[in-house]
Amino acid sequence: MDGEIVERAAEVATASTYSGSSITLFGVYSANDVMAFGGLVFAALSFAVNWYFRHKTYNHLVASSKGNDHV
């Protein structure tokens, strides 16, 4: 019985330690920091999607100029 209580107390202590450290880690950033990071991520994803479809269009145009229209 006592071992179960000690194990449960250790689990609760571990969870509270992780919660406190994550709050400390993410509490450093202001709303402006979060939005700036989100903007960078959005810009990178937009660049990747734009590059993919431009590359696909380029390959289609090259193939169609060679007479291979079913690409």
PDB file of N, CA, C and O in Angstrom:
ATOM      1  N   MET A   1       0.825  -1.200   0.000  1.00  0.00           N
ATOM      2  CA  MET A   1       0.000   0.000   0.000  1.00  0.00           C
ATOM      3  C   MET A   1       0.863   1.255   0.000  1.00  0.00           C
ATOM      4  O   MET A   1       0.613   2.193  -0.757  1.00  0.00           O
ATOM      5  N   ASP A   2       1.898   1.264   0.870  1.00  0.00           N
ATOM      6  CA  ASP A   2       2.764   2.435   0.936  1.00  0.00           C
ATOM      7  C   ASP A   2       3.565   2.617  -0.347  1.00  0.00           C
ATOM      8  O   ASP A   2       3.830   3.745  -0.762  1.00  0.00           O
ATOM      9  N   GLY A   3       3.947   1.517  -0.970  1.00  0.00           N
ATOM     10  CA  GLY A   3       4.697   1.587  -2.226  1.00  0.00           C
ATOM     11  C   GLY A   3       3.869   2.215  -3.332  1.00  0.00           C
ATOM     12  O   GLY A   3       4.396   2.961  -4.156  1.00  0.00           O
ATOM     13  N   GLU A   4       2.574   1.918  -3.355  1.00  0.00           N
ATOM     14  CA  GLU A   4       1.686   2.487  -4.367  1.00  0.00           C
ATOM     15  C   GLU A   4       1.554   3.994  -4.181  1.00  0.00           C
ATOM     16  O   GLU A   4       1.517   4.748  -5.153  1.00  0.00           O
ATOM     17  N   ILE A   5       1.484   4.421  -2.937  1.00  0.00           N
ATOM     18  CA  ILE A   5       1.362   5.860  -2.647  1.00  0.00           C
ATOM     19  C   ILE A   5       2.628   6.589  -3.073  1.00  0.00           C
ATOM     20  O   ILE A   5       2.566   7.676  -3.647  1.00  0.00           O
ATOM     21  N   VAL A   6       3.767   5.987  -2.791  1.00  0.00           N
ATOM     22  CA  VAL A   6       5.040   6.603  -3.173  1.00  0.00           C
ATOM     23  C   VAL A   6       5.168   6.675  -4.687  1.00  0.00           C
ATOM     24  O   VAL A   6       5.616   7.688  -5.224  1.00  0.00           O
ATOM     25  N   GLU A   7       4.778   5.601  -5.385  1.00  0.00           N
ATOM     26  CA  GLU A   7       4.836   5.606  -6.847  1.00  0.00           C
ATOM     27  C   GLU A   7       3.907   6.661  -7.430  1.00  0.00           C
ATOM     28  O   GLU A   7       4.279   7.369  -8.366  1.00  0.00           O
ATOM     29  N   ARG A   8       2.715   6.769  -6.889  1.00  0.00           N
ATOM     30  CA  ARG A   8       1.757   7.772  -7.381  1.00  0.00           C
ATOM     31  C   ARG A   8       2.273   9.180  -7.117  1.00  0.00           C
ATOM     32  O   ARG A   8       2.126  10.061  -7.964  1.00  0.00           O
ATOM     33  N   ALA A   9       2.875   9.400  -5.955  1.00  0.00           N
ATOM     34  CA  ALA A   9       3.440  10.709  -5.632  1.00  0.00           C
ATOM     35  C   ALA A   9       4.584  11.048  -6.578  1.00  0.00           C
ATOM     36  O   ALA A   9       4.740  12.201  -6.982  1.00  0.00           O
ATOM     37  N   ALA A  10       5.384  10.046  -6.932  1.00  0.00           N
ATOM     38  CA  ALA A  10       6.480  10.269  -7.875  1.00  0.00           C
ATOM     39  C   ALA A  10       5.940  10.612  -9.262  1.00  0.00           C
ATOM     40  O   ALA A  10       6.499  11.466  -9.950  1.00  0.00           O
ATOM     41  N   GLU A  11       4.849   9.947  -9.681  1.00  0.00           N
ATOM     42  CA  GLU A  11       4.238  10.264 -10.977  1.00  0.00           C
ATOM     43  C   GLU A  11       3.702  11.685 -11.004  1.00  0.00           C
ATOM     44  O   GLU A  11       3.877  12.404 -11.987  1.00  0.00           O
ATOM     45  N   VAL A  12       3.050  12.084  -9.925  1.00  0.00           N
ATOM     46  CA  VAL A  12       2.497  13.441  -9.850  1.00  0.00           C
ATOM     47  C   VAL A  12       3.629  14.462  -9.836  1.00  0.00           C
ATOM     48  O   VAL A  12       3.525  15.507 -10.479  1.00  0.00           O
ATOM     49  N   ALA A  13       4.699  14.177  -9.119  1.00  0.00           N
ATOM     50  CA  ALA A  13       5.841  15.094  -9.067  1.00  0.00           C
ATOM     51  C   ALA A  13       6.498  15.218 -10.437  1.00  0.00           C
ATOM     52  O   ALA A  13       6.888  16.314 -10.840  1.00  0.00           O
ATOM     53  N   THR A  14       6.621  14.120 -11.143  1.00  0.00           N
ATOM     54  CA  THR A  14       7.204  14.157 -12.487  1.00  0.00           C
ATOM     55  C   THR A  14       6.333  14.969 -13.433  1.00  0.00           C
ATOM     56  O   THR A  14       6.839  15.791 -14.198  1.00  0.00           O
ATOM     57  N   ALA A  15       5.026  14.742 -13.384  1.00  0.00           N
ATOM     58  CA  ALA A  15       4.112  15.492 -14.254  1.00  0.00           C
ATOM     59  C   ALA A  15       4.154  16.974 -13.947  1.00  0.00           C
ATOM     60  O   ALA A  15       4.142  17.794 -14.865  1.00  0.00           O
ATOM     61  N   SER A  16       4.204  17.333 -12.670  1.00  0.00           N
ATOM     62  CA  SER A  16       4.244  18.755 -12.324  1.00  0.00           C
ATOM     63  C   SER A  16       5.576  19.370 -12.719  1.00  0.00           C
ATOM     64  O   SER A  16       5.621  20.542 -13.091  1.00  0.00           O
ATOM     65  N   THR A  17       6.653  18.613 -12.647  1.00  0.00           N
ATOM     66  CA  THR A  17       7.955  19.118 -13.080  1.00  0.00           C
ATOM     67  C   THR A  17       7.950  19.397 -14.577  1.00  0.00           C
ATOM     68  O   THR A  17       8.406  20.452 -15.018  1.00  0.00           O
ATOM     69  N   TYR A  18       7.429  18.447 -15.363  1.00  0.00           N
ATOM     70  CA  TYR A  18       7.351  18.650 -16.807  1.00  0.00           C
ATOM     71  C   TYR A  18       6.433  19.818 -17.158  1.00  0.00           C
ATOM     72  O   TYR A  18       6.738  20.601 -18.057  1.00  0.00           O
ATOM     73  N   SER A  19       5.334  19.934 -16.467  1.00  0.00           N
ATOM     74  CA  SER A  19       4.405  21.043 -16.720  1.00  0.00           C
ATOM     75  C   SER A  19       5.070  22.375 -16.411  1.00  0.00           C
ATOM     76  O   SER A  19       4.963  23.323 -17.188  1.00  0.00           O
ATOM     77  N   GLY A  20       5.746  22.444 -15.293  1.00  0.00           N
ATOM     78  CA  GLY A  20       6.415  23.688 -14.915  1.00  0.00           C
ATOM     79  C   GLY A  20       7.521  24.069 -15.872  1.00  0.00           C
ATOM     80  O   GLY A  20       7.683  25.244 -16.201  1.00  0.00           O
ATOM     81  N   SER A  21       8.284  23.087 -16.321  1.00  0.00           N
ATOM     82  CA  SER A  21       9.366  23.403 -17.244  1.00  0.00           C
ATOM     83  C   SER A  21       8.832  23.816 -18.612  1.00  0.00           C
ATOM     84  O   SER A  21       9.407  24.693 -19.256  1.00  0.00           O
ATOM     85  N   SER A  22       7.740  23.199 -19.066  1.00  0.00           N
ATOM     86  CA  SER A  22       7.180  23.602 -20.354  1.00  0.00           C
ATOM     87  C   SER A  22       6.562  24.994 -20.283  1.00  0.00           C
ATOM     88  O   SER A  22       6.657  25.767 -21.236  1.00  0.00           O
ATOM     89  N   ILE A  23       5.934  25.312 -19.164  1.00  0.00           N
ATOM     90  CA  ILE A  23       5.389  26.669 -18.997  1.00  0.00           C
ATOM     91  C   ILE A  23       6.518  27.684 -18.987  1.00  0.00           C
ATOM     92  O   ILE A  23       6.396  28.757 -19.577  1.00  0.00           O
ATOM     93  N   THR A  24       7.604  27.354 -18.328  1.00  0.00           N
ATOM     94  CA  THR A  24       8.754  28.257 -18.302  1.00  0.00           C
ATOM     95  C   THR A  24       9.345  28.418 -19.691  1.00  0.00           C
ATOM     96  O   THR A  24       9.698  29.527 -20.093  1.00  0.00           O
ATOM     97  N   LEU A  25       9.455  27.322 -20.425  1.00  0.00           N
ATOM     98  CA  LEU A  25      10.031  27.381 -21.762  1.00  0.00           C
ATOM     99  C   LEU A  25       9.178  28.226 -22.692  1.00  0.00           C
ATOM    100  O   LEU A  25       9.698  29.097 -23.388  1.00  0.00           O
ATOM    101  N   PHE A  26       7.884  27.982 -22.712  1.00  0.00           N
ATOM    102  CA  PHE A  26       7.014  28.700 -23.633  1.00  0.00           C
ATOM    103  C   PHE A  26       6.544  30.042 -23.078  1.00  0.00           C
ATOM    104  O   PHE A  26       6.029  30.868 -23.832  1.00  0.00           O
ATOM    105  N   GLY A  27       6.709  30.271 -21.798  1.00  0.00           N
ATOM    106  CA  GLY A  27       6.326  31.540 -21.207  1.00  0.00           C
ATOM    107  C   GLY A  27       7.280  32.668 -21.538  1.00  0.00           C
ATOM    108  O   GLY A  27       6.963  33.840 -21.331  1.00  0.00           O
ATOM    109  N   VAL A  28       8.448  32.318 -22.050  1.00  0.00           N
ATOM    110  CA  VAL A  28       9.450  33.321 -22.413  1.00  0.00           C
ATOM    111  C   VAL A  28       9.013  34.100 -23.648  1.00  0.00           C
ATOM    112  O   VAL A  28       9.340  35.278 -23.797  1.00  0.00           O
ATOM    113  N   TYR A  29       8.279  33.439 -24.525  1.00  0.00           N
ATOM    114  CA  TYR A  29       7.898  34.048 -25.794  1.00  0.00           C
ATOM    115  C   TYR A  29       6.638  34.890 -25.644  1.00  0.00           C
ATOM    116  O   TYR A  29       5.659  34.476 -25.023  1.00  0.00           O
ATOM    117  N   SER A  30       6.689  36.072 -26.225  1.00  0.00           N
ATOM    118  CA  SER A  30       5.509  36.935 -26.226  1.00  0.00           C
ATOM    119  C   SER A  30       4.639  36.583 -27.439  1.00  0.00           C
ATOM    120  O   SER A  30       5.012  35.748 -28.264  1.00  0.00           O
ATOM    121  N   ALA A  31       3.505  37.217 -27.529  1.00  0.00           N
ATOM    122  CA  ALA A  31       2.614  36.979 -28.666  1.00  0.00           C
ATOM    123  C   ALA A  31       3.284  37.398 -29.973  1.00  0.00           C
ATOM    124  O   ALA A  31       3.073  36.765 -31.008  1.00  0.00           O
ATOM    125  N   ASN A  32       4.084  38.453 -29.932  1.00  0.00           N
ATOM    126  CA  ASN A  32       4.795  38.891 -31.140  1.00  0.00           C
ATOM    127  C   ASN A  32       5.808  37.852 -31.592  1.00  0.00           C
ATOM    128  O   ASN A  32       5.970  37.623 -32.791  1.00  0.00           O
ATOM    129  N   ASP A  33       6.494  37.219 -30.640  1.00  0.00           N
ATOM    130  CA  ASP A  33       7.455  36.181 -30.989  1.00  0.00           C
ATOM    131  C   ASP A  33       6.763  34.988 -31.634  1.00  0.00           C
ATOM    132  O   ASP A  33       7.248  34.440 -32.623  1.00  0.00           O
ATOM    133  N   VAL A  34       5.647  34.596 -31.078  1.00  0.00           N
ATOM    134  CA  VAL A  34       4.899  33.460 -31.616  1.00  0.00           C
ATOM    135  C   VAL A  34       4.396  33.780 -33.017  1.00  0.00           C
ATOM    136  O   VAL A  34       4.480  32.937 -33.910  1.00  0.00           O
ATOM    137  N   MET A  35       3.882  34.973 -33.219  1.00  0.00           N
ATOM    138  CA  MET A  35       3.383  35.357 -34.539  1.00  0.00           C
ATOM    139  C   MET A  35       4.525  35.467 -35.552  1.00  0.00           C
ATOM    140  O   MET A  35       4.346  35.115 -36.718  1.00  0.00           O
ATOM    141  N   ALA A  36       5.684  35.947 -35.126  1.00  0.00           N
ATOM    142  CA  ALA A  36       6.835  36.031 -36.035  1.00  0.00           C
ATOM    143  C   ALA A  36       7.270  34.636 -36.457  1.00  0.00           C
ATOM    144  O   ALA A  36       7.544  34.396 -37.632  1.00  0.00           O
ATOM    145  N   PHE A  37       7.334  33.724 -35.506  1.00  0.00           N
ATOM    146  CA  PHE A  37       7.699  32.355 -35.840  1.00  0.00           C
ATOM    147  C   PHE A  37       6.650  31.723 -36.758  1.00  0.00           C
ATOM    148  O   PHE A  37       6.999  31.036 -37.718  1.00  0.00           O
ATOM    149  N   GLY A  38       5.382  31.952 -36.469  1.00  0.00           N
ATOM    150  CA  GLY A  38       4.316  31.441 -37.329  1.00  0.00           C
ATOM    151  C   GLY A  38       4.408  32.011 -38.733  1.00  0.00           C
ATOM    152  O   GLY A  38       4.163  31.306 -39.712  1.00  0.00           O
ATOM    153  N   GLY A  39       4.758  33.282 -38.833  1.00  0.00           N
ATOM    154  CA  GLY A  39       4.929  33.901 -40.146  1.00  0.00           C
ATOM    155  C   GLY A  39       6.072  33.288 -40.927  1.00  0.00           C
ATOM    156  O   GLY A  39       5.971  33.098 -42.139  1.00  0.00           O
ATOM    157  N   LEU A  40       7.165  32.977 -40.236  1.00  0.00           N
ATOM    158  CA  LEU A  40       8.295  32.328 -40.905  1.00  0.00           C
ATOM    159  C   LEU A  40       7.932  30.934 -41.398  1.00  0.00           C
ATOM    160  O   LEU A  40       8.304  30.536 -42.502  1.00  0.00           O
ATOM    161  N   VAL A  41       7.210  30.207 -40.575  1.00  0.00           N
ATOM    162  CA  VAL A  41       6.776  28.865 -40.972  1.00  0.00           C
ATOM    163  C   VAL A  41       5.824  28.958 -42.160  1.00  0.00           C
ATOM    164  O   VAL A  41       5.944  28.185 -43.110  1.00  0.00           O
ATOM    165  N   PHE A  42       4.883  29.892 -42.115  1.00  0.00           N
ATOM    166  CA  PHE A  42       3.932  30.073 -43.211  1.00  0.00           C
ATOM    167  C   PHE A  42       4.659  30.466 -44.495  1.00  0.00           C
ATOM    168  O   PHE A  42       4.322  29.971 -45.570  1.00  0.00           O
ATOM    169  N   ALA A  43       5.648  31.349 -44.395  1.00  0.00           N
ATOM    170  CA  ALA A  43       6.409  31.767 -45.573  1.00  0.00           C
ATOM    171  C   ALA A  43       7.185  30.591 -46.167  1.00  0.00           C
ATOM    172  O   ALA A  43       7.238  30.436 -47.387  1.00  0.00           O
ATOM    173  N   ALA A  44       7.783  29.768 -45.314  1.00  0.00           N
ATOM    174  CA  ALA A  44       8.539  28.616 -45.807  1.00  0.00           C
ATOM    175  C   ALA A  44       7.617  27.613 -46.490  1.00  0.00           C
ATOM    176  O   ALA A  44       7.961  27.072 -47.541  1.00  0.00           O
ATOM    177  N   LEU A  45       6.453  27.361 -45.905  1.00  0.00           N
ATOM    178  CA  LEU A  45       5.503  26.440 -46.524  1.00  0.00           C
ATOM    179  C   LEU A  45       4.966  26.996 -47.845  1.00  0.00           C
ATOM    180  O   LEU A  45       4.793  26.253 -48.810  1.00  0.00           O
ATOM    181  N   SER A  46       4.707  28.288 -47.882  1.00  0.00           N
ATOM    182  CA  SER A  46       4.234  28.915 -49.120  1.00  0.00           C
ATOM    183  C   SER A  46       5.288  28.803 -50.209  1.00  0.00           C
ATOM    184  O   SER A  46       4.968  28.529 -51.366  1.00  0.00           O
ATOM    185  N   PHE A  47       6.556  29.016 -49.835  1.00  0.00           N
ATOM    186  CA  PHE A  47       7.647  28.890 -50.795  1.00  0.00           C
ATOM    187  C   PHE A  47       7.717  27.467 -51.341  1.00  0.00           C
ATOM    188  O   PHE A  47       7.877  27.268 -52.545  1.00  0.00           O
ATOM    189  N   ALA A  48       7.597  26.477 -50.457  1.00  0.00           N
ATOM    190  CA  ALA A  48       7.696  25.081 -50.883  1.00  0.00           C
ATOM    191  C   ALA A  48       6.547  24.699 -51.822  1.00  0.00           C
ATOM    192  O   ALA A  48       6.767  24.041 -52.839  1.00  0.00           O
ATOM    193  N   VAL A  49       5.337  25.109 -51.483  1.00  0.00           N
ATOM    194  CA  VAL A  49       4.188  24.794 -52.340  1.00  0.00           C
ATOM    195  C   VAL A  49       4.310  25.510 -53.676  1.00  0.00           C
ATOM    196  O   VAL A  49       4.034  24.921 -54.722  1.00  0.00           O
ATOM    197  N   ASN A  50       4.717  26.764 -53.653  1.00  0.00           N
ATOM    198  CA  ASN A  50       4.878  27.528 -54.884  1.00  0.00           C
ATOM    199  C   ASN A  50       5.956  26.898 -55.772  1.00  0.00           C
ATOM    200  O   ASN A  50       5.764  26.764 -56.981  1.00  0.00           O
ATOM    201  N   TRP A  51       7.082  26.513 -55.180  1.00  0.00           N
ATOM    202  CA  TRP A  51       8.150  25.896 -55.952  1.00  0.00           C
ATOM    203  C   TRP A  51       7.673  24.577 -56.561  1.00  0.00           C
ATOM    204  O   TRP A  51       7.963  24.293 -57.723  1.00  0.00           O
ATOM    205  N   TYR A  52       6.947  23.773 -55.789  1.00  0.00           N
ATOM    206  CA  TYR A  52       6.472  22.482 -56.283  1.00  0.00           C
ATOM    207  C   TYR A  52       5.586  22.648 -57.513  1.00  0.00           C
ATOM    208  O   TYR A  52       5.782  21.966 -58.519  1.00  0.00           O
ATOM    209  N   PHE A  53       4.623  23.544 -57.433  1.00  0.00           N
ATOM    210  CA  PHE A  53       3.706  23.693 -58.553  1.00  0.00           C
ATOM    211  C   PHE A  53       4.350  24.398 -59.741  1.00  0.00           C
ATOM    212  O   PHE A  53       3.994  24.110 -60.884  1.00  0.00           O
ATOM    213  N   ARG A  54       5.274  25.302 -59.506  1.00  0.00           N
ATOM    214  CA  ARG A  54       5.997  25.910 -60.642  1.00  0.00           C
ATOM    215  C   ARG A  54       6.882  24.866 -61.329  1.00  0.00           C
ATOM    216  O   ARG A  54       6.983  24.840 -62.555  1.00  0.00           O
ATOM    217  N   HIS A  55       7.516  24.015 -60.536  1.00  0.00           N
ATOM    218  CA  HIS A  55       8.342  22.947 -61.106  1.00  0.00           C
ATOM    219  C   HIS A  55       7.477  21.969 -61.904  1.00  0.00           C
ATOM    220  O   HIS A  55       7.876  21.515 -62.976  1.00  0.00           O
ATOM    221  N   LYS A  56       6.310  21.653 -61.388  1.00  0.00           N
ATOM    222  CA  LYS A  56       5.386  20.765 -62.086  1.00  0.00           C
ATOM    223  C   LYS A  56       4.914  21.402 -63.395  1.00  0.00           C
ATOM    224  O   LYS A  56       4.831  20.726 -64.421  1.00  0.00           O
ATOM    225  N   THR A  57       4.605  22.699 -63.360  1.00  0.00           N
ATOM    226  CA  THR A  57       4.182  23.408 -64.568  1.00  0.00           C
ATOM    227  C   THR A  57       5.309  23.445 -65.589  1.00  0.00           C
ATOM    228  O   THR A  57       5.074  23.244 -66.781  1.00  0.00           O
ATOM    229  N   TYR A  58       6.531  23.700 -65.130  1.00  0.00           N
ATOM    230  CA  TYR A  58       7.686  23.738 -66.024  1.00  0.00           C
ATOM    231  C   TYR A  58       7.862  22.387 -66.717  1.00  0.00           C
ATOM    232  O   TYR A  58       8.061  22.329 -67.930  1.00  0.00           O
ATOM    233  N   ASN A  59       7.789  21.301 -65.939  1.00  0.00           N
ATOM    234  CA  ASN A  59       7.930  19.971 -66.537  1.00  0.00           C
ATOM    235  C   ASN A  59       6.823  19.700 -67.544  1.00  0.00           C
ATOM    236  O   ASN A  59       7.062  19.078 -68.580  1.00  0.00           O
ATOM    237  N   HIS A  60       5.621  20.160 -67.249  1.00  0.00           N
ATOM    238  CA  HIS A  60       4.509  19.980 -68.191  1.00  0.00           C
ATOM    239  C   HIS A  60       4.756  20.762 -69.481  1.00  0.00           C
ATOM    240  O   HIS A  60       4.515  20.250 -70.574  1.00  0.00           O
ATOM    241  N   LEU A  61       5.231  21.991 -69.356  1.00  0.00           N
ATOM    242  CA  LEU A  61       5.509  22.804 -70.540  1.00  0.00           C
ATOM    243  C   LEU A  61       6.639  22.215 -71.373  1.00  0.00           C
ATOM    244  O   LEU A  61       6.571  22.236 -72.602  1.00  0.00           O
ATOM    245  N   VAL A  62       7.657  21.699 -70.739  1.00  0.00           N
ATOM    246  CA  VAL A  62       8.759  21.072 -71.467  1.00  0.00           C
ATOM    247  C   VAL A  62       8.261  19.832 -72.198  1.00  0.00           C
ATOM    248  O   VAL A  62       8.598  19.603 -73.360  1.00  0.00           O
ATOM    249  N   ALA A  63       7.461  19.042 -71.508  1.00  0.00           N
ATOM    250  CA  ALA A  63       6.937  17.827 -72.137  1.00  0.00           C
ATOM    251  C   ALA A  63       5.998  18.157 -73.289  1.00  0.00           C
ATOM    252  O   ALA A  63       6.013  17.471 -74.312  1.00  0.00           O
ATOM    253  N   SER A  64       5.184  19.191 -73.141  1.00  0.00           N
ATOM    254  CA  SER A  64       4.250  19.541 -74.206  1.00  0.00           C
ATOM    255  C   SER A  64       4.969  20.168 -75.386  1.00  0.00           C
ATOM    256  O   SER A  64       4.494  20.063 -76.517  1.00  0.00           O
ATOM    257  N   SER A  65       6.103  20.819 -75.153  1.00  0.00           N
ATOM    258  CA  SER A  65       6.858  21.383 -76.266  1.00  0.00           C
ATOM    259  C   SER A  65       7.552  20.292 -77.075  1.00  0.00           C
ATOM    260  O   SER A  65       7.895  20.499 -78.239  1.00  0.00           O
ATOM    261  N   LYS A  66       7.757  19.128 -76.454  1.00  0.00           N
ATOM    262  CA  LYS A  66       8.360  17.999 -77.147  1.00  0.00           C
ATOM    263  C   LYS A  66       7.310  17.124 -77.808  1.00  0.00           C
ATOM    264  O   LYS A  66       7.644  16.098 -78.399  1.00  0.00           O
ATOM    265  N   GLY A  67       6.051  17.513 -77.718  1.00  0.00           N
ATOM    266  CA  GLY A  67       4.977  16.755 -78.342  1.00  0.00           C
ATOM    267  C   GLY A  67       4.407  15.664 -77.467  1.00  0.00           C
ATOM    268  O   GLY A  67       3.623  14.841 -77.941  1.00  0.00           O
ATOM    269  N   ASN A  68       4.778  15.637 -76.216  1.00  0.00           N
ATOM    270  CA  ASN A  68       4.279  14.633 -75.279  1.00  0.00           C
ATOM    271  C   ASN A  68       3.259  15.308 -74.380  1.00  0.00           C
ATOM    272  O   ASN A  68       3.595  15.738 -73.276  1.00  0.00           O
ATOM    273  N   ASP A  69       2.006  15.409 -74.841  1.00  0.00           N
ATOM    274  CA  ASP A  69       0.990  16.183 -74.142  1.00  0.00           C
ATOM    275  C   ASP A  69       0.322  15.435 -72.985  1.00  0.00           C
ATOM    276  O   ASP A  69      -0.416  16.055 -72.220  1.00  0.00           O
ATOM    277  N   HIS A  70       0.543  14.182 -72.835  1.00  0.00           N
ATOM    278  CA  HIS A  70      -0.166  13.420 -71.794  1.00  0.00           C
ATOM    279  C   HIS A  70       0.694  13.226 -70.529  1.00  0.00           C
ATOM    280  O   HIS A  70       0.722  12.128 -69.974  1.00  0.00           O
ATOM    281  N   VAL A  71       1.368  14.237 -70.085  1.00  0.00           N
ATOM    282  CA  VAL A  71       2.219  14.155 -68.894  1.00  0.00           C
ATOM    283  C   VAL A  71       1.404  14.463 -67.673  1.00  0.00           C
ATOM    284  O   VAL A  71       1.930  14.449 -66.560  1.00  0.00           O
TER     285      VAL A  71
END
